[in-house]
Amino acid sequence: GGHFTMDPRDAAYATRELVKPKFAIPMHYGANPLGKGTPKEYMGALGDAGVKVFPLKPGDKIEF
């Protein structure tokens, strides 16, 4: 998190309370040394929101 991205807690809040999607794909983790947080932390903060999380790595593909 920081000035330009959300930390896992803020991202989980936005997912649960604002966007309310069926699926979520965490992004920007590990891309910037100032950005802290991991998909695991995001999923923990998300709790039981009924959102399927796909923590992809660069180059991974997924079909819906």
Jmol script that loads the backbone (N, CA, C; Angstrom):
load data "model"
ATOM      1  N   GLY A   1       0.823  -1.183   0.000  1.00  0.00           N
ATOM      2  CA  GLY A   1       0.000   0.000   0.000  1.00  0.00           C
ATOM      3  C   GLY A   1       0.862   1.239   0.000  1.00  0.00           C
ATOM      4  N   GLY A   2       0.233   2.344  -0.014  1.00  0.00           N
ATOM      5  CA  GLY A   2       0.951   3.602   0.000  1.00  0.00           C
ATOM      6  C   GLY A   2       0.159   4.672  -0.702  1.00  0.00           C
ATOM      7  N   HIS A   3       0.867   5.555  -1.382  1.00  0.00           N
ATOM      8  CA  HIS A   3       0.223   6.693  -2.026  1.00  0.00           C
ATOM      9  C   HIS A   3      -0.499   6.327  -3.315  1.00  0.00           C
ATOM     10  N   PHE A   4      -0.083   5.277  -3.981  1.00  0.00           N
ATOM     11  CA  PHE A   4      -0.611   4.990  -5.316  1.00  0.00           C
ATOM     12  C   PHE A   4      -1.378   3.677  -5.407  1.00  0.00           C
ATOM     13  N   THR A   5      -1.222   2.808  -4.433  1.00  0.00           N
ATOM     14  CA  THR A   5      -1.937   1.535  -4.424  1.00  0.00           C
ATOM     15  C   THR A   5      -2.505   1.296  -3.028  1.00  0.00           C
ATOM     16  N   MET A   6      -3.408   0.346  -2.926  1.00  0.00           N
ATOM     17  CA  MET A   6      -3.998   0.003  -1.637  1.00  0.00           C
ATOM     18  C   MET A   6      -3.189  -1.101  -0.975  1.00  0.00           C
ATOM     19  N   ASP A   7      -3.178  -1.109   0.348  1.00  0.00           N
ATOM     20  CA  ASP A   7      -2.590  -2.242   1.046  1.00  0.00           C
ATOM     21  C   ASP A   7      -3.644  -3.351   1.096  1.00  0.00           C
ATOM     22  N   PRO A   8      -3.273  -4.553   1.530  1.00  0.00           N
ATOM     23  CA  PRO A   8      -4.230  -5.659   1.519  1.00  0.00           C
ATOM     24  C   PRO A   8      -5.522  -5.368   2.282  1.00  0.00           C
ATOM     25  N   ARG A   9      -5.422  -4.700   3.409  1.00  0.00           N
ATOM     26  CA  ARG A   9      -6.618  -4.385   4.203  1.00  0.00           C
ATOM     27  C   ARG A   9      -7.553  -3.440   3.458  1.00  0.00           C
ATOM     28  N   ASP A  10      -7.002  -2.385   2.867  1.00  0.00           N
ATOM     29  CA  ASP A  10      -7.831  -1.441   2.115  1.00  0.00           C
ATOM     30  C   ASP A  10      -8.418  -2.088   0.866  1.00  0.00           C
ATOM     31  N   ALA A  11      -7.633  -2.931   0.202  1.00  0.00           N
ATOM     32  CA  ALA A  11      -8.127  -3.626  -0.987  1.00  0.00           C
ATOM     33  C   ALA A  11      -9.263  -4.580  -0.620  1.00  0.00           C
ATOM     34  N   ALA A  12      -9.133  -5.262   0.510  1.00  0.00           N
ATOM     35  CA  ALA A  12     -10.196  -6.165   0.961  1.00  0.00           C
ATOM     36  C   ALA A  12     -11.465  -5.380   1.279  1.00  0.00           C
ATOM     37  N   TYR A  13     -11.312  -4.223   1.921  1.00  0.00           N
ATOM     38  CA  TYR A  13     -12.479  -3.377   2.207  1.00  0.00           C
ATOM     39  C   TYR A  13     -13.166  -2.956   0.906  1.00  0.00           C
ATOM     40  N   ALA A  14     -12.389  -2.489  -0.057  1.00  0.00           N
ATOM     41  CA  ALA A  14     -12.961  -2.060  -1.339  1.00  0.00           C
ATOM     42  C   ALA A  14     -13.662  -3.224  -2.037  1.00  0.00           C
ATOM     43  N   THR A  15     -13.071  -4.399  -1.961  1.00  0.00           N
ATOM     44  CA  THR A  15     -13.672  -5.582  -2.583  1.00  0.00           C
ATOM     45  C   THR A  15     -15.002  -5.917  -1.922  1.00  0.00           C
ATOM     46  N   ARG A  16     -15.008  -5.987  -0.591  1.00  0.00           N
ATOM     47  CA  ARG A  16     -16.212  -6.374   0.162  1.00  0.00           C
ATOM     48  C   ARG A  16     -17.313  -5.328   0.112  1.00  0.00           C
ATOM     49  N   GLU A  17     -16.951  -4.079   0.346  1.00  0.00           N
ATOM     50  CA  GLU A  17     -17.948  -3.037   0.585  1.00  0.00           C
ATOM     51  C   GLU A  17     -18.287  -2.175  -0.625  1.00  0.00           C
ATOM     52  N   LEU A  18     -17.373  -2.047  -1.568  1.00  0.00           N
ATOM     53  CA  LEU A  18     -17.602  -1.141  -2.693  1.00  0.00           C
ATOM     54  C   LEU A  18     -17.864  -1.870  -4.006  1.00  0.00           C
ATOM     55  N   VAL A  19     -16.994  -2.787  -4.368  1.00  0.00           N
ATOM     56  CA  VAL A  19     -17.079  -3.437  -5.676  1.00  0.00           C
ATOM     57  C   VAL A  19     -17.997  -4.661  -5.645  1.00  0.00           C
ATOM     58  N   LYS A  20     -17.858  -5.490  -4.625  1.00  0.00           N
ATOM     59  CA  LYS A  20     -18.670  -6.699  -4.427  1.00  0.00           C
ATOM     60  C   LYS A  20     -18.659  -7.646  -5.630  1.00  0.00           C
ATOM     61  N   PRO A  21     -17.467  -8.033  -6.095  1.00  0.00           N
ATOM     62  CA  PRO A  21     -17.377  -8.930  -7.253  1.00  0.00           C
ATOM     63  C   PRO A  21     -17.538 -10.395  -6.852  1.00  0.00           C
ATOM     64  N   LYS A  22     -17.679 -11.247  -7.844  1.00  0.00           N
ATOM     65  CA  LYS A  22     -17.665 -12.696  -7.616  1.00  0.00           C
ATOM     66  C   LYS A  22     -16.225 -13.207  -7.596  1.00  0.00           C
ATOM     67  N   PHE A  23     -15.358 -12.546  -8.371  1.00  0.00           N
ATOM     68  CA  PHE A  23     -13.958 -12.942  -8.506  1.00  0.00           C
ATOM     69  C   PHE A  23     -13.061 -11.730  -8.269  1.00  0.00           C
ATOM     70  N   ALA A  24     -11.835 -11.980  -7.798  1.00  0.00           N
ATOM     71  CA  ALA A  24     -10.845 -10.916  -7.628  1.00  0.00           C
ATOM     72  C   ALA A  24      -9.466 -11.461  -7.993  1.00  0.00           C
ATOM     73  N   ILE A  25      -8.676 -10.634  -8.648  1.00  0.00           N
ATOM     74  CA  ILE A  25      -7.302 -10.983  -9.000  1.00  0.00           C
ATOM     75  C   ILE A  25      -6.392  -9.902  -8.410  1.00  0.00           C
ATOM     76  N   PRO A  26      -5.660 -10.223  -7.332  1.00  0.00           N
ATOM     77  CA  PRO A  26      -4.750  -9.242  -6.742  1.00  0.00           C
ATOM     78  C   PRO A  26      -3.689  -8.806  -7.754  1.00  0.00           C
ATOM     79  N   MET A  27      -3.369  -7.514  -7.743  1.00  0.00           N
ATOM     80  CA  MET A  27      -2.382  -6.979  -8.680  1.00  0.00           C
ATOM     81  C   MET A  27      -1.393  -6.079  -7.960  1.00  0.00           C
ATOM     82  N   HIS A  28      -0.295  -5.839  -8.600  1.00  0.00           N
ATOM     83  CA  HIS A  28       0.751  -4.902  -8.180  1.00  0.00           C
ATOM     84  C   HIS A  28       1.582  -5.386  -7.002  1.00  0.00           C
ATOM     85  N   TYR A  29       1.279  -6.544  -6.425  1.00  0.00           N
ATOM     86  CA  TYR A  29       2.111  -7.021  -5.321  1.00  0.00           C
ATOM     87  C   TYR A  29       3.459  -7.474  -5.881  1.00  0.00           C
ATOM     88  N   GLY A  30       4.511  -7.128  -5.170  1.00  0.00           N
ATOM     89  CA  GLY A  30       5.853  -7.511  -5.594  1.00  0.00           C
ATOM     90  C   GLY A  30       6.403  -6.701  -6.756  1.00  0.00           C
ATOM     91  N   ALA A  31       5.639  -5.741  -7.263  1.00  0.00           N
ATOM     92  CA  ALA A  31       6.067  -4.969  -8.427  1.00  0.00           C
ATOM     93  C   ALA A  31       6.834  -3.709  -8.042  1.00  0.00           C
ATOM     94  N   ASN A  32       6.715  -3.286  -6.810  1.00  0.00           N
ATOM     95  CA  ASN A  32       7.314  -2.039  -6.371  1.00  0.00           C
ATOM     96  C   ASN A  32       7.848  -2.255  -4.955  1.00  0.00           C
ATOM     97  N   PRO A  33       9.094  -1.911  -4.700  1.00  0.00           N
ATOM     98  CA  PRO A  33       9.637  -2.132  -3.359  1.00  0.00           C
ATOM     99  C   PRO A  33       8.917  -1.339  -2.268  1.00  0.00           C
ATOM    100  N   LEU A  34       8.227  -0.270  -2.631  1.00  0.00           N
ATOM    101  CA  LEU A  34       7.478   0.498  -1.640  1.00  0.00           C
ATOM    102  C   LEU A  34       6.126  -0.139  -1.327  1.00  0.00           C
ATOM    103  N   GLY A  35       5.639  -0.950  -2.242  1.00  0.00           N
ATOM    104  CA  GLY A  35       4.347  -1.598  -2.043  1.00  0.00           C
ATOM    105  C   GLY A  35       4.487  -2.817  -1.152  1.00  0.00           C
ATOM    106  N   LYS A  36       3.742  -2.827  -0.088  1.00  0.00           N
ATOM    107  CA  LYS A  36       3.790  -3.946   0.855  1.00  0.00           C
ATOM    108  C   LYS A  36       2.519  -4.772   0.704  1.00  0.00           C
ATOM    109  N   GLY A  37       2.604  -6.014   1.069  1.00  0.00           N
ATOM    110  CA  GLY A  37       1.432  -6.866   1.081  1.00  0.00           C
ATOM    111  C   GLY A  37       1.534  -8.002   0.084  1.00  0.00           C
ATOM    112  N   THR A  38       0.797  -9.048   0.378  1.00  0.00           N
ATOM    113  CA  THR A  38       0.790 -10.245  -0.456  1.00  0.00           C
ATOM    114  C   THR A  38      -0.651 -10.670  -0.707  1.00  0.00           C
ATOM    115  N   PRO A  39      -0.876 -11.513  -1.707  1.00  0.00           N
ATOM    116  CA  PRO A  39      -2.220 -12.042  -1.911  1.00  0.00           C
ATOM    117  C   PRO A  39      -2.741 -12.783  -0.673  1.00  0.00           C
ATOM    118  N   LYS A  40      -1.853 -13.464   0.038  1.00  0.00           N
ATOM    119  CA  LYS A  40      -2.273 -14.180   1.249  1.00  0.00           C
ATOM    120  C   LYS A  40      -2.812 -13.205   2.296  1.00  0.00           C
ATOM    121  N   GLU A  41      -2.147 -12.060   2.456  1.00  0.00           N
ATOM    122  CA  GLU A  41      -2.627 -11.041   3.400  1.00  0.00           C
ATOM    123  C   GLU A  41      -3.968 -10.475   2.939  1.00  0.00           C
ATOM    124  N   TYR A  42      -4.103 -10.265   1.635  1.00  0.00           N
ATOM    125  CA  TYR A  42      -5.368  -9.777   1.072  1.00  0.00           C
ATOM    126  C   TYR A  42      -6.496 -10.763   1.352  1.00  0.00           C
ATOM    127  N   MET A  43      -6.245 -12.044   1.081  1.00  0.00           N
ATOM    128  CA  MET A  43      -7.276 -13.063   1.299  1.00  0.00           C
ATOM    129  C   MET A  43      -7.639 -13.165   2.779  1.00  0.00           C
ATOM    130  N   GLY A  44      -6.656 -13.014   3.654  1.00  0.00           N
ATOM    131  CA  GLY A  44      -6.933 -13.020   5.088  1.00  0.00           C
ATOM    132  C   GLY A  44      -7.791 -11.844   5.502  1.00  0.00           C
ATOM    133  N   ALA A  45      -7.494 -10.668   4.962  1.00  0.00           N
ATOM    134  CA  ALA A  45      -8.276  -9.473   5.278  1.00  0.00           C
ATOM    135  C   ALA A  45      -9.664  -9.536   4.657  1.00  0.00           C
ATOM    136  N   LEU A  46      -9.783 -10.224   3.537  1.00  0.00           N
ATOM    137  CA  LEU A  46     -11.073 -10.350   2.858  1.00  0.00           C
ATOM    138  C   LEU A  46     -12.038 -11.199   3.672  1.00  0.00           C
ATOM    139  N   GLY A  47     -11.499 -12.198   4.354  1.00  0.00           N
ATOM    140  CA  GLY A  47     -12.350 -13.047   5.182  1.00  0.00           C
ATOM    141  C   GLY A  47     -13.320 -13.859   4.347  1.00  0.00           C
ATOM    142  N   ASP A  48     -14.500 -14.089   4.895  1.00  0.00           N
ATOM    143  CA  ASP A  48     -15.521 -14.908   4.243  1.00  0.00           C
ATOM    144  C   ASP A  48     -16.505 -14.006   3.502  1.00  0.00           C
ATOM    145  N   ALA A  49     -16.012 -13.330   2.467  1.00  0.00           N
ATOM    146  CA  ALA A  49     -16.851 -12.400   1.701  1.00  0.00           C
ATOM    147  C   ALA A  49     -17.513 -13.073   0.506  1.00  0.00           C
ATOM    148  N   GLY A  50     -17.233 -14.351   0.293  1.00  0.00           N
ATOM    149  CA  GLY A  50     -17.824 -15.055  -0.838  1.00  0.00           C
ATOM    150  C   GLY A  50     -17.209 -14.685  -2.175  1.00  0.00           C
ATOM    151  N   VAL A  51     -15.970 -14.210  -2.155  1.00  0.00           N
ATOM    152  CA  VAL A  51     -15.261 -13.811  -3.375  1.00  0.00           C
ATOM    153  C   VAL A  51     -14.195 -14.861  -3.674  1.00  0.00           C
ATOM    154  N   LYS A  52     -14.177 -15.371  -4.884  1.00  0.00           N
ATOM    155  CA  LYS A  52     -13.142 -16.318  -5.306  1.00  0.00           C
ATOM    156  C   LYS A  52     -11.925 -15.506  -5.739  1.00  0.00           C
ATOM    157  N   VAL A  53     -10.800 -15.717  -5.073  1.00  0.00           N
ATOM    158  CA  VAL A  53      -9.578 -14.956  -5.347  1.00  0.00           C
ATOM    159  C   VAL A  53      -8.608 -15.821  -6.149  1.00  0.00           C
ATOM    160  N   PHE A  54      -8.079 -15.246  -7.220  1.00  0.00           N
ATOM    161  CA  PHE A  54      -7.101 -15.911  -8.074  1.00  0.00           C
ATOM    162  C   PHE A  54      -5.775 -15.165  -7.965  1.00  0.00           C
ATOM    163  N   PRO A  55      -4.857 -15.602  -7.091  1.00  0.00           N
ATOM    164  CA  PRO A  55      -3.564 -14.924  -6.948  1.00  0.00           C
ATOM    165  C   PRO A  55      -2.589 -15.371  -8.043  1.00  0.00           C
ATOM    166  N   LEU A  56      -2.699 -14.765  -9.207  1.00  0.00           N
ATOM    167  CA  LEU A  56      -1.872 -15.137 -10.354  1.00  0.00           C
ATOM    168  C   LEU A  56      -0.470 -14.550 -10.240  1.00  0.00           C
ATOM    169  N   LYS A  57       0.463 -15.219 -10.894  1.00  0.00           N
ATOM    170  CA  LYS A  57       1.834 -14.720 -11.010  1.00  0.00           C
ATOM    171  C   LYS A  57       2.010 -14.164 -12.420  1.00  0.00           C
ATOM    172  N   PRO A  58       2.995 -13.278 -12.635  1.00  0.00           N
ATOM    173  CA  PRO A  58       3.215 -12.761 -13.988  1.00  0.00           C
ATOM    174  C   PRO A  58       3.342 -13.900 -14.997  1.00  0.00           C
ATOM    175  N   GLY A  59       2.592 -13.800 -16.074  1.00  0.00           N
ATOM    176  CA  GLY A  59       2.598 -14.816 -17.117  1.00  0.00           C
ATOM    177  C   GLY A  59       1.517 -15.870 -16.967  1.00  0.00           C
ATOM    178  N   ASP A  60       0.912 -15.970 -15.779  1.00  0.00           N
ATOM    179  CA  ASP A  60      -0.180 -16.923 -15.579  1.00  0.00           C
ATOM    180  C   ASP A  60      -1.397 -16.498 -16.389  1.00  0.00           C
ATOM    181  N   LYS A  61      -2.188 -17.487 -16.784  1.00  0.00           N
ATOM    182  CA  LYS A  61      -3.417 -17.227 -17.532  1.00  0.00           C
ATOM    183  C   LYS A  61      -4.573 -17.921 -16.832  1.00  0.00           C
ATOM    184  N   ILE A  62      -5.751 -17.361 -17.030  1.00  0.00           N
ATOM    185  CA  ILE A  62      -6.961 -17.959 -16.475  1.00  0.00           C
ATOM    186  C   ILE A  62      -8.112 -17.676 -17.427  1.00  0.00           C
ATOM    187  N   GLU A  63      -9.014 -18.611 -17.537  1.00  0.00           N
ATOM    188  CA  GLU A  63     -10.206 -18.415 -18.360  1.00  0.00           C
ATOM    189  C   GLU A  63     -11.424 -18.462 -17.464  1.00  0.00           C
ATOM    190  N   PHE A  64     -12.365 -17.587 -17.735  1.00  0.00           N
ATOM    191  CA  PHE A  64     -13.624 -17.568 -16.990  1.00  0.00           C
ATOM    192  C   PHE A  64     -14.731 -18.070 -17.878  1.00  0.00           C
TER     193      PHE A  64
END
end "model"
wireframe off; spacefill off
backbone 0.3
color backbone group
